Amino acid sequence: DAAADCHDDLRVLLRRFHSSAYVPYIVFDLADTLTWSWRKHKNATLAVALYADFLRRWPDHSLAAAAIRSGAFALKDLGRQEEAVEWMERFEKEFPDRRRELSAIRRHVLGG
């Protein structure tokens, strides 16, 4: 399957060129594509793992807020409510001035 092979090839590439400045963007985009609901190969579990790895490796990256938000959404979609709330709370702690985004996360994670 071409999509699965592409993901495998990207992960090999990421291991080979781990110090490249492009790696954080590739990891984030790979995780992001794995959460698209219309995709045949949606894999929110792998996406969460990639977002967690992203945040562990690049906690101060400009995409960190988006990684936390997207990870919280993916966890909620997986039915992992408690973890989704933890990620939501992390977003609130690390990005207190981003109230509009936090509101969107709350709506998705908590409902209503």
C-alpha positions in Angstrom: 0.0 0.0 0.0 1.5 3.3 -1.1 0.4 5.4 1.9 1.7 3.0 4.5 5.0 2.6 2.5 5.3 6.4 2.4 4.9 6.6 6.2 7.5 3.9 6.7 9.9 5.6 4.2 9.5 8.9 6.1 10.3 7.3 9.4 13.5 5.8 7.9 14.4 9.2 6.5 13.8 10.9 9.9 16.1 8.4 11.6 18.8 8.9 9.0 18.7 12.7 9.0 17.7 13.2 12.7 19.7 16.4 13.1 18.2 18.2 10.0 16.3 21.4 10.7 13.5 20.0 8.6 12.9 17.0 10.9 10.5 18.8 13.4 8.3 19.9 10.5 8.3 16.5 8.9 7.4 14.8 12.2 4.6 17.3 12.8 3.2 17.0 9.3 3.4 13.2 9.4 1.4 13.1 12.7 -1.0 15.6 11.3 -1.8 13.6 8.2 -2.4 10.5 10.4 -5.3 12.3 12.1 -7.2 13.3 9.0 -10.7 11.7 9.3 -11.1 11.1 5.6 -7.9 9.2 5.2 -8.1 5.5 4.6 -5.0 5.1 6.7 -6.0 7.2 9.7 -3.9 6.2 12.7 -4.5 8.5 15.7 -2.6 6.2 18.0 0.6 6.7 15.9 -0.2 10.4 15.6 -0.3 10.8 19.4 3.0 9.0 19.7 4.5 11.3 17.1 3.1 14.4 18.8 4.5 13.2 22.1 7.9 12.6 20.5 7.8 16.0 18.9 7.1 17.7 22.2 9.8 15.7 24.0 12.4 16.6 21.4 11.4 20.1 20.5 9.4 21.5 23.5 10.1 25.2 22.5 9.4 24.8 18.8 7.0 27.2 17.1 4.7 24.2 16.4 4.6 23.0 20.0 1.2 24.6 20.7 -0.2 23.0 17.6 1.2 19.6 18.6 -0.4 19.8 22.0 -3.7 20.9 20.5 -3.7 18.2 17.8 -2.6 15.6 20.3 -5.4 16.4 22.6 -7.9 16.2 19.8 -6.5 12.8 18.7 -6.6 11.5 22.2 -10.2 12.5 22.5 -11.1 10.9 19.2 -9.4 7.7 20.5 -11.6 7.8 23.6 -8.6 8.5 25.9 -10.5 11.3 27.7 -8.2 11.5 30.8 -5.1 11.9 28.7 -6.9 14.4 26.4 -7.7 16.5 29.5 -4.0 16.3 30.6 -2.9 17.6 27.2 -5.5 20.4 27.4 -4.2 21.4 30.8 -0.7 21.3 29.5 -1.7 23.7 26.7 -3.3 26.0 29.2 -0.2 26.0 31.4 2.3 26.5 28.6 0.3 28.9 26.5 -1.9 30.9 28.9 -2.3 33.8 26.4 -3.8 31.7 23.7 -7.3 31.7 25.1 -9.1 31.3 21.8 -7.2 28.1 21.0 -7.7 26.9 24.5 -11.4 27.5 24.2 -11.5 25.4 21.0 -9.6 22.6 22.7 -12.0 22.7 25.7 -15.0 22.4 23.3 -13.5 19.4 21.6 -12.2 17.6 24.6 -14.9 18.4 27.1 -17.8 18.9 24.7 -20.2 21.8 24.5 
